[in-house]
């Protein structure tokens, strides 16, 4: 259950939308058309989940839209999810998502079944985040997002990124304060310079001190995220005691080797990858492991 202090602020002037909760508020995106999730069958009913959309005001102006999705009770952790690509996934006021194929977006129900809440991060004001995720300015944005995640519940907070989103997750982790993060998970991370002109190595990996997991699919054919670079990423995170996890498998449903519907995006092996990441999270977080032992993985 979300902390009471969040519930008391739902109808504050700062652009909240709560679905399945006691009130709804208009936000900075009041003119957006309605949208529908492209995979509604994979998402639980509103009665089983808390869904919350918020536009976080930024110091430099504008808003960062985020979506919280998680179990109504028994939550044992919150994962801040940074999607890849341009990061414009299109979170609507009602919690629907226009572009939901990305691994960290489409697996939100799998995480909820394991009693994790997720905070999914959209692009800032509909702008492409390519080339911005490793900057000091974006590090400040991630701190705002982490503050929101911590306001939701007194449970461990993690960050996870995939592909280009791993740059954002690395930046968040490298600027997190002591004890602020339970850990960071980097999946199919961009480690070779491409069109975005940045990689995870530009996001101060040496400053990460939280437990870290680098996941790499041996069947990934994305040229900017070769699995052979996983150990190099781990070596760069010298203060984080990182773990490297190699996966294998997935199917190609797109001609884009760097797309979500490919082994790069774990298409077809979601359950296995989520299980493996969850197992590592329990191993490195006594609080999470204790909660897992007390609660079932499915509702």
C-alpha positions as CSV (number, residue, x, y, z in Angstrom):
1,X,0.0,0.0,0.0
2,X,1.2,3.5,-0.8
3,X,2.2,5.6,2.2
4,X,-0.5,7.9,3.5
5,X,1.5,11.1,2.8
6,X,1.3,10.3,-0.9
7,X,-2.4,9.8,-0.7
8,X,-2.9,13.1,1.1
9,X,-1.1,14.9,-1.7
10,X,-2.9,13.3,-4.7
11,X,-5.0,16.4,-5.3
12,X,-2.3,19.0,-4.8
13,X,-1.8,21.4,-7.7
14,X,1.2,19.5,-8.9
15,X,-0.3,17.4,-11.7
16,X,-1.3,14.0,-10.2
17,X,-3.5,11.4,-11.7
18,X,-4.4,8.4,-9.6
19,X,-6.2,5.4,-11.0
20,X,-8.0,3.0,-8.7
21,X,-7.6,5.5,-5.8
22,X,-9.8,8.1,-4.2
23,X,-9.3,11.1,-6.5
24,X,-8.2,12.3,-9.9
25,X,-6.4,15.5,-10.8
26,X,-5.8,17.3,-14.1
27,X,-2.2,17.7,-15.0
28,X,0.2,19.4,-17.4
29,X,-0.9,17.1,-20.2
30,X,-4.6,18.0,-20.1
31,X,-5.0,18.1,-23.9
32,X,-3.6,14.6,-24.5
33,X,-6.0,12.2,-26.3
34,X,-7.0,8.9,-24.6
35,X,-4.8,5.9,-25.3
36,X,-5.0,2.2,-24.9
37,X,-2.3,-0.3,-23.8
38,X,-1.2,-2.4,-26.8
39,X,-1.1,-5.6,-24.6
40,X,-4.1,-5.3,-22.2
41,X,-4.2,-9.0,-21.6
42,X,-0.9,-8.9,-19.8
43,X,-2.0,-6.3,-17.3
44,X,-4.0,-7.1,-14.1
45,X,-7.3,-5.4,-13.3
46,X,-7.3,-2.0,-11.5
47,X,-8.7,-3.8,-8.4
48,X,-5.5,-5.8,-8.0
49,X,-3.0,-3.0,-8.7
50,X,-2.2,0.5,-7.7
51,X,-1.6,2.8,-10.7
52,X,-0.4,6.3,-10.3
53,X,0.7,8.9,-12.9
54,X,2.6,12.0,-11.8
55,X,4.2,14.9,-13.6
56,X,7.3,15.8,-11.5
57,X,8.2,19.5,-11.8
58,X,11.9,20.0,-12.7
59,X,14.2,22.8,-11.5
60,X,14.9,24.0,-15.0
61,X,11.2,24.0,-16.0
62,X,9.0,21.4,-17.6
63,X,7.8,18.1,-16.2
64,X,9.0,14.5,-15.9
65,X,6.1,12.2,-16.3
66,X,6.3,8.9,-14.4
67,X,3.9,5.9,-13.9
68,X,3.8,3.9,-10.7
69,X,2.4,0.4,-11.1
70,X,2.4,-2.2,-8.3
71,X,0.6,-4.4,-5.9
72,X,-1.9,-2.9,-3.5
73,X,-0.4,-4.7,-0.5
74,X,2.8,-6.6,0.5
75,X,5.1,-4.5,-1.7
76,X,8.7,-5.6,-1.0
77,X,10.6,-3.1,-3.3
78,X,10.3,-0.4,-5.9
79,X,12.2,-0.5,-9.2
80,X,12.7,2.7,-11.1
81,X,12.6,1.7,-14.8
82,X,14.5,3.6,-17.5
83,X,13.4,2.5,-21.0
84,X,15.7,2.5,-24.0
85,X,15.4,4.2,-27.4
86,X,14.4,7.9,-27.3
87,X,12.5,7.0,-24.1
88,X,9.2,8.5,-25.3
89,X,6.8,5.7,-24.4
90,X,3.7,7.9,-24.1
91,X,2.3,7.5,-20.6
92,X,-1.3,8.8,-20.7
93,X,-3.2,10.4,-17.9
94,X,-5.2,7.2,-17.3
95,X,-2.0,5.1,-17.0
96,X,-2.2,3.6,-20.4
97,X,1.1,3.5,-22.4
98,X,1.2,4.2,-26.2
99,X,4.5,2.4,-26.8
100,X,4.8,-0.5,-24.4
101,X,7.1,-3.0,-26.1
102,X,10.3,-2.1,-24.2
103,X,11.4,-4.8,-21.8
104,X,11.3,-2.6,-18.6
105,X,7.8,-1.4,-19.6
106,X,6.0,-4.6,-20.8
107,X,7.2,-6.6,-17.8
108,X,5.6,-4.4,-15.2
109,X,2.9,-7.0,-14.4
110,X,5.6,-9.7,-14.0
111,X,7.3,-7.5,-11.4
112,X,4.0,-6.8,-9.7
113,X,3.3,-10.5,-9.3
114,X,6.6,-10.7,-7.5
115,X,5.5,-7.9,-5.1
116,X,7.6,-5.2,-6.6
117,X,6.2,-1.8,-7.6
118,X,7.7,-0.1,-10.6
119,X,8.2,3.5,-11.5
120,X,8.4,3.8,-15.3
121,X,10.1,6.9,-16.6
122,X,8.8,8.7,-19.8
123,X,10.7,11.3,-21.9
124,X,10.8,14.8,-20.5
125,X,8.1,16.9,-22.2
126,X,8.0,14.4,-25.2
127,X,11.6,15.2,-26.2
128,X,14.1,12.5,-27.3
129,X,16.5,11.6,-24.5
130,X,19.2,10.4,-26.8
131,X,22.5,12.0,-25.9
132,X,21.1,13.4,-22.7
133,X,21.1,10.5,-20.2
134,X,24.7,10.8,-19.1
135,X,24.6,14.5,-18.4
136,X,24.8,16.3,-15.0
137,X,21.4,17.8,-15.8
138,X,19.8,14.4,-16.3
139,X,21.5,13.2,-13.1
140,X,19.5,15.9,-11.3
141,X,16.3,14.6,-12.9
142,X,17.1,11.1,-11.7
143,X,17.4,12.4,-8.2
144,X,13.9,13.9,-8.4
145,X,12.6,10.6,-9.6
146,X,14.3,8.7,-6.8
147,X,12.8,11.1,-4.3
148,X,9.4,10.3,-5.7
149,X,10.0,6.6,-5.5
150,X,11.1,6.8,-1.8
151,X,8.0,8.8,-1.0
152,X,5.8,5.9,-2.0
153,X,6.7,3.4,0.6
154,X,9.4,2.4,3.1
155,X,10.8,-0.4,1.0
156,X,14.2,-0.8,-0.9
157,X,14.5,1.2,-4.1
158,X,16.3,-0.1,-7.2
159,X,17.1,1.4,-10.6
160,X,17.0,-0.6,-13.8
161,X,17.7,0.4,-17.4
162,X,17.8,-1.4,-20.7
163,X,19.8,-0.5,-23.8
164,X,20.0,3.3,-23.9
165,X,18.1,3.4,-20.6
166,X,21.1,1.7,-18.9
167,X,22.9,5.0,-19.3
168,X,20.2,6.7,-17.3
169,X,20.3,4.0,-14.7
170,X,24.1,4.2,-14.4
171,X,23.8,8.0,-14.0
172,X,21.2,7.7,-11.3
173,X,23.3,5.1,-9.4
174,X,26.5,7.1,-9.7
175,X,24.8,10.2,-8.2
176,X,22.8,8.4,-5.5
177,X,23.5,9.1,-1.9
178,X,24.7,6.5,0.7
179,X,22.0,3.9,1.3
180,X,19.6,5.6,-1.3
181,X,19.6,2.6,-3.6
182,X,19.4,-1.1,-2.9
183,X,21.0,-1.8,-6.2
184,X,21.3,-1.1,-10.0
185,X,20.4,-3.5,-12.8
186,X,21.8,-2.8,-16.3
187,X,20.4,-4.9,-19.2
188,X,21.8,-5.0,-22.8
189,X,23.6,-1.8,-22.0
190,X,24.8,0.6,-24.8
191,X,28.6,0.4,-24.5
192,X,29.7,1.3,-28.0
193,X,29.3,4.9,-29.3
194,X,26.4,5.2,-31.7
195,X,24.0,7.9,-32.9
196,X,23.3,9.0,-29.4
197,X,27.0,9.8,-28.9
198,X,27.0,8.4,-25.3
199,X,27.4,5.1,-23.5
200,X,27.3,3.8,-20.0
201,X,31.0,4.6,-19.6
202,X,30.0,8.3,-19.8
203,X,27.8,8.1,-16.7
204,X,30.6,7.8,-14.1
205,X,30.5,4.0,-13.5
206,X,33.4,4.4,-11.0
207,X,31.1,6.3,-8.7
208,X,28.5,3.6,-8.3
209,X,28.7,2.1,-4.9
210,X,25.4,0.2,-4.7
211,X,25.3,-3.6,-5.7
212,X,25.2,-3.9,-9.5
213,X,24.0,-6.5,-11.9
214,X,25.0,-6.4,-15.6
215,X,22.8,-8.6,-17.7
216,X,23.9,-9.6,-21.3
217,X,22.2,-11.8,-23.8
218,X,24.7,-13.9,-25.7
219,X,22.3,-13.8,-28.7
220,X,22.1,-10.0,-28.7
221,X,23.1,-8.7,-32.2
222,X,22.7,-5.0,-31.4
223,X,26.0,-3.5,-32.5
224,X,26.0,-0.8,-29.8
225,X,25.3,-3.3,-27.0
226,X,27.5,-6.3,-27.6
227,X,27.4,-9.0,-24.9
228,X,31.2,-9.2,-25.1
229,X,31.4,-5.8,-23.3
230,X,29.6,-6.9,-20.2
231,X,32.8,-7.6,-18.3
232,X,34.2,-4.3,-19.4
233,X,31.2,-2.6,-17.8
234,X,31.7,-4.5,-14.6
235,X,35.4,-3.6,-14.5
236,X,34.5,0.1,-14.9
237,X,32.1,-0.2,-11.8
238,X,35.1,-1.0,-9.6
239,X,33.5,0.3,-6.4
240,X,30.2,-1.6,-6.8
241,X,31.1,-5.2,-6.5
242,X,29.2,-6.0,-9.8
243,X,27.9,-9.3,-10.9
244,X,27.7,-10.3,-14.6
245,X,24.7,-12.5,-15.7
246,X,24.7,-14.0,-19.2
247,X,21.4,-14.9,-20.7
248,X,20.8,-16.8,-23.9
249,X,17.7,-16.9,-26.2
250,X,14.9,-14.8,-27.4
251,X,13.3,-14.5,-30.8
252,X,13.4,-11.8,-33.5
253,X,10.1,-10.3,-34.4
254,X,11.7,-7.3,-36.0
255,X,14.4,-6.6,-38.5
256,X,15.9,-4.1,-36.1
257,X,18.6,-6.0,-34.1
258,X,18.5,-3.2,-31.5
259,X,14.7,-3.2,-31.1
260,X,12.5,-4.4,-28.3
261,X,11.1,-7.3,-30.4
262,X,14.5,-9.1,-30.6
263,X,17.0,-10.9,-28.4
264,X,18.3,-7.5,-27.5
265,X,15.0,-6.8,-25.9
266,X,14.6,-10.4,-24.4
267,X,11.5,-10.9,-26.6
268,X,10.1,-14.3,-25.8
269,X,12.2,-14.9,-22.6
270,X,10.7,-12.3,-20.3
271,X,9.8,-14.7,-17.5
272,X,13.3,-16.3,-17.3
273,X,15.1,-12.9,-17.3
274,X,12.8,-11.4,-14.7
275,X,13.2,-14.6,-12.5
276,X,17.0,-14.4,-12.8
277,X,17.2,-10.7,-11.9
278,X,14.7,-11.2,-9.0
279,X,16.9,-14.0,-7.6
280,X,20.0,-11.7,-7.7
281,X,18.0,-8.9,-6.0
282,X,17.0,-11.3,-3.2
283,X,20.6,-12.4,-2.8
284,X,22.0,-8.9,-2.3
285,X,19.1,-7.4,-0.3
286,X,18.3,-9.1,3.0
287,X,15.1,-7.1,3.3
288,X,13.9,-8.1,-0.1
289,X,14.8,-11.8,0.5
290,X,13.0,-11.8,3.8
291,X,9.9,-10.3,2.2
292,X,10.0,-12.9,-0.6
293,X,10.1,-15.7,1.9
294,X,7.0,-14.4,3.6
295,X,4.9,-13.7,0.5
296,X,3.9,-15.6,-2.6
297,X,5.1,-14.5,-6.0
298,X,1.6,-14.3,-7.5
299,X,-1.7,-12.8,-6.5
